[in-house]
Amino acid sequence: MIHGAKSWWLRGRFWQREIATMNFSNRKSRTATRAQTCEFCNGKVDLRRSRVPFHFKGTTIYVDNVPTWSCKKCGERYFDAPVYKRLEEIARQSQTIRAAITFSLADYAEAVA
């Protein structure tokens, strides 16, 4: 699901407040003391690292190993505010990114059925 930058930032602010009440003393398990739920499907949300497509000023970059709060049921991802700000910094410096990936792109309207 693709959302505008403003909505991601607002969600990050919401989760930053929620995360402040969690206890991460056991870093190995990375489980919260209080269960978090997805605002869309009420599924369980947990902390994990994933590859994230980040849309910024008309371009998209993919960033690996981003800490995200991901819903186990629907896959919706939430960012902490500091993580989102770091993604913006990375996107601003996208001309210095050394690795590139290529992928096939099809046009839905022109695709043969």
BAFI-3210 file (N, C-alpha, C; in Angstrom, 3 decimals, decimal comma, padded with zeros to 6 digits):
// residues 113
n [1|2|3|4|5|6|7|8|9|10|11|12|13|14|15|16|17|18|19|20|21|22|23|24|25|26|27|28|29|30|31|32|33|34|35|36|37|38|39|40|41|42|43|44|45|46|47|48|49|50|51|52|53|54|55|56|57|58|59|60|61|62|63|64|65|66|67|68|69|70|71|72|73|74|75|76|77|78|79|80|81|82|83|84|85|86|87|88|89|90|91|92|93|94|95|96|97|98|99|100|101|102|103|104|105|106|107|108|109|110|111|112|113]
n.u [000,842|000,662|001,432|001,171|003,932|003,393|001,382|002,808|004,687|003,078|002,034|004,394|004,920|002,782|003,377|005,815|005,112|003,669|005,655|007,262|006,231|007,003|009,007|012,201|014,204|015,055|016,735|017,182|014,814|013,115|010,474|007,515|006,291|003,662|001,054|000,862|-001,424|-002,539|-003,712|-005,432|-006,344|-006,414|-004,527|-001,646|001,243|004,690|008,204|010,539|013,145|013,286|013,172|012,489|010,442|010,908|009,331|010,103|009,992|009,118|010,689|011,688|013,327|014,934|015,489|017,468|017,255|015,707|014,364|011,168|007,746|005,734|002,692|001,494|-000,678|-001,823|000,385|000,944|003,113|004,814|006,640|009,045|009,398|012,146|013,337|011,989|012,843|015,550|015,372|014,512|016,832|018,601|017,353|017,629|020,321|020,581|022,038|024,517|024,314|025,536|024,852|022,650|019,504|017,746|014,596|011,777|009,294|005,968|003,273|000,080|-002,226|-001,395|-000,717|-000,905|-003,693]
n.v [-001,164|002,149|005,255|008,800|011,001|012,654|011,280|009,003|010,182|011,215|008,839|007,789|009,573|008,950|006,264|006,660|007,785|005,634|003,673|004,617|003,636|001,022|-001,854|-002,688|-004,253|-006,860|-007,420|-009,495|-010,960|-008,948|-008,210|-006,521|-005,266|-004,685|-005,537|-004,393|-003,125|-003,212|-000,358|-000,650|-003,361|-004,495|-006,416|-008,103|-006,215|-006,127|-005,522|-005,381|-005,821|-004,633|-004,465|-001,426|000,412|003,729|006,714|009,795|013,103|012,604|010,439|007,021|005,123|002,169|000,905|-001,084|-003,125|-001,564|-000,489|-001,390|-001,261|-003,863|-005,234|-008,419|-009,558|-008,022|-006,775|-004,060|-001,286|000,627|003,517|004,702|008,100|009,126|007,245|007,658|010,268|009,756|008,174|010,142|011,729|009,924|009,676|012,288|012,297|010,625|010,542|009,662|007,001|003,778|001,192|-000,379|-001,599|-003,461|-003,859|-005,413|-003,571|-003,293|-002,017|-001,610|-000,981|-001,521|-004,169|-007,488|-009,565]
n.w [000,000|-000,910|000,420|000,942|001,717|003,893|005,359|006,157|007,817|009,839|010,896|011,847|013,926|015,629|016,310|017,535|019,961|021,027|021,198|023,178|025,507|025,623|026,550|025,813|026,909|026,596|024,028|022,248|021,710|020,884|021,531|022,481|025,617|025,741|023,617|020,282|017,858|014,457|012,747|010,634|010,231|012,719|013,284|014,742|015,500|014,929|015,584|012,993|010,532|007,240|003,589|002,134|-000,040|-000,760|-001,311|-002,638|-003,495|-006,195|-006,960|-006,430|-004,052|-002,885|000,286|002,303|005,293|007,106|010,154|010,914|011,959|011,501|010,323|011,039|009,856|007,632|006,516|006,553|007,075|009,550|010,507|012,876|013,929|013,939|012,235|009,827|009,253|008,846|006,538|004,760|004,692|003,481|000,986|000,008|-000,511|-002,665|-005,037|-004,333|-003,869|-004,300|-005,168|-007,496|-008,611|-011,074|-012,682|-014,272|-016,005|-016,618|-018,564|-017,498|-019,013|-021,606|-021,615|-022,856|-022,821]
ca.u [000,000|001,487|000,845|001,961|004,964|002,801|000,701|003,831|005,295|002,120|002,011|005,638|004,747|001,883|004,082|006,877|004,471|003,328|006,879|007,832|005,706|007,442|010,245|013,037|015,389|015,495|016,925|017,214|013,472|012,494|009,030|007,038|005,572|002,244|000,814|000,421|-002,312|-002,589|-004,874|-006,299|-006,983|-006,278|-003,565|-000,535|002,347|005,960|009,367|011,406|013,914|012,828|013,480|011,385|010,429|010,682|008,971|010,535|010,099|008,932|011,545|011,565|014,546|014,726|016,465|017,487|017,468|015,034|013,517|009,763|006,714|004,980|001,527|001,614|-001,886|-002,001|001,663|001,105|004,340|004,845|007,994|009,267|009,735|013,572|013,628|011,482|013,749|016,777|015,047|014,531|018,240|019,147|016,768|018,241|021,671|020,437|023,048|025,720|024,040|026,424|024,219|021,414|018,827|016,869|013,431|010,899|008,150|004,931|002,182|-001,160|-003,155|-000,868|-000,412|-001,749|-004,428]
ca.v [000,000|003,341|006,414|010,009|011,217|013,270|010,280|008,164|010,940|011,274|007,526|007,677|010,332|008,166|005,102|007,110|007,932|004,301|002,932|005,130|002,856|-000,363|-002,241|-003,480|-004,677|-008,118|-007,098|-010,690|-011,336|-007,762|-008,202|-005,440|-005,728|-004,487|-005,863|-003,312|-003,605|-002,450|000,527|-001,011|-004,678|-004,929|-007,507|-007,865|-005,481|-006,377|-004,829|-006,187|-005,074|-005,034|-003,601|-000,477|001,382|005,050|007,673|011,121|014,099|012,023|009,282|005,932|004,375|001,032|000,921|-002,355|-003,183|-000,454|-000,955|-001,037|-001,981|-004,499|-006,021|-009,816|-009,961|-007,358|-006,321|-002,608|-000,931|001,906|003,956|005,663|009,402|009,247|006,379|008,352|011,385|009,173|007,798|011,380|012,094|008,993|010,025|013,544|011,991|009,450|010,527|008,996|005,575|003,036|-000,011|-000,173|-002,821|-003,259|-004,730|-005,267|-002,695|-003,483|-001,056|-002,357|-000,718|-002,075|-005,590|-008,401|-010,471]
ca.w [000,000|-001,023|001,069|000,793|002,733|005,081|006,179|006,793|008,895|010,939|011,529|012,601|015,165|016,469|016,837|018,434|021,263|021,505|021,482|024,423|026,627|025,497|027,202|024,923|027,645|026,007|022,615|021,424|021,270|020,297|021,737|023,335|026,795|025,466|022,211|019,410|016,811|013,211|012,723|009,516|010,342|014,112|013,397|015,655|014,893|015,599|015,049|012,134|009,536|005,917|002,450|002,045|-001,137|-000,175|-002,351|-002,210|-004,567|-007,522|-007,207|-005,469|-003,763|-001,999|001,369|003,029|006,747|007,782|011,254|010,706|012,694|010,426|010,711|010,625|009,140|006,333|005,993|006,660|007,789|010,239|010,828|013,946|013,356|013,605|011,085|008,643|008,970|008,286|005,161|003,977|004,491|002,491|-000,311|-000,444|-000,975|-003,525|-006,095|-003,822|-003,685|-005,200|-005,709|-008,241|-009,028|-012,226|-012,672|-015,430|-015,783|-017,626|-018,540|-017,299|-020,112|-022,852|-021,455|-023,626|-021,916]
c.u [000,895|000,736|001,733|002,921|004,362|002,133|001,703|004,440|004,360|002,021|003,260|005,539|003,848|002,632|005,230|006,314|004,153|004,572|007,496|007,366|006,180|008,764|011,033|014,306|015,926|015,605|016,876|015,831|012,745|010,972|008,654|006,307|004,068|002,020|000,303|-000,471|-002,286|-003,849|-005,840|-007,053|-006,969|-005,394|-002,436|000,631|003,620|007,100|010,198|012,162|013,505|013,323|012,256|011,507|010,061|010,480|009,296|010,736|010,081|009,837|011,307|012,924|014,165|015,849|016,344|017,685|016,889|014,203|012,087|008,892|005,793|003,840|001,693|000,442|-001,967|-000,700|001,885|002,339|004,225|006,295|007,981|009,663|011,227|013,972|013,176|012,390|015,053|016,547|015,026|015,961|018,880|018,637|017,364|019,638|021,668|021,462|024,330|025,514|024,814|025,749|022,927|020,825|017,966|015,711|012,592|009,710|007,176|003,880|000,876|-002,105|-002,698|-000,582|-001,415|-002,399|-004,232]
c.v [001,237|004,516|007,614|010,193|011,783|012,216|009,350|008,891|010,997|009,938|007,318|008,397|009,561|007,007|005,498|007,258|006,559|003,524|003,373|004,322|001,407|-000,605|-003,153|-003,931|-006,003|-007,923|-008,322|-011,041|-010,191|-007,776|-007,087|-006,021|-005,588|-004,715|-004,638|-003,903|-002,657|-001,583|000,198|-002,315|-005,233|-006,152|-007,125|-007,225|-005,788|-005,674|-005,789|-005,275|-005,568|-004,063|-002,722|000,358|002,743|006,057|009,074|012,010|013,474|010,857|008,236|005,286|003,229|001,026|-000,391|-002,147|-001,998|-001,019|-000,454|-001,821|-002,539|-005,339|-007,440|-010,255|-009,341|-006,818|-004,819|-002,295|000,467|002,228|004,800|006,975|009,539|008,390|007,064|009,523|010,891|008,735|009,026|011,831|011,216|009,354|011,321|013,307|010,812|009,404|009,838|007,500|004,793|001,842|000,346|-001,531|-002,487|-004,238|-004,447|-004,394|-002,881|-002,399|-001,837|-002,206|-001,376|-003,567|-006,442|-009,392|-011,917]
c.w [000,000|-000,405|000,820|001,948|004,015|005,963|006,849|007,975|010,095|011,651|012,358|013,929|016,131|017,114|017,746|019,847|021,857|021,933|022,801|025,631|026,607|026,205|026,270|025,631|027,116|024,498|021,706|020,882|020,578|020,424|022,693|024,530|026,595|023,976|021,461|018,332|015,622|013,208|011,587|009,756|011,769|014,279|014,344|014,899|015,667|014,874|014,219|011,183|008,157|004,856|002,208|000,776|-000,551|-001,295|-001,855|-003,429|-005,961|-007,861|-006,121|-005,295|-002,835|-000,977|002,132|004,520|007,502|008,931|011,066|011,671|011,623|010,982|010,179|009,756|007,739|005,737|006,038|007,504|008,374|010,578|012,093|013,282|013,049|012,401|009,807|008,261|008,366|006,840|004,249|003,697|003,423|001,101|-000,861|-001,020|-001,944|-004,653|-005,643|-003,589|-004,737|-005,860|-006,435|-008,594|-010,234|-012,124|-013,903|-015,060|-016,931|-017,465|-018,503|-018,492|-021,415|-022,777|-022,230|-022,669|-022,275]
res [m|i|h|g|a|k|s|w|w|l|r|g|r|f|w|q|r|e|i|a|t|m|n|f|s|n|r|k|s|r|t|a|t|r|a|q|t|c|e|f|c|n|g|k|v|d|l|r|r|s|r|v|p|f|h|f|k|g|t|t|i|y|v|d|n|v|p|t|w|s|c|k|k|c|g|e|r|y|f|d|a|p|v|y|k|r|l|e|e|i|a|r|q|s|q|t|i|r|a|a|i|t|f|s|l|a|d|y|a|e|a|v|a]
***
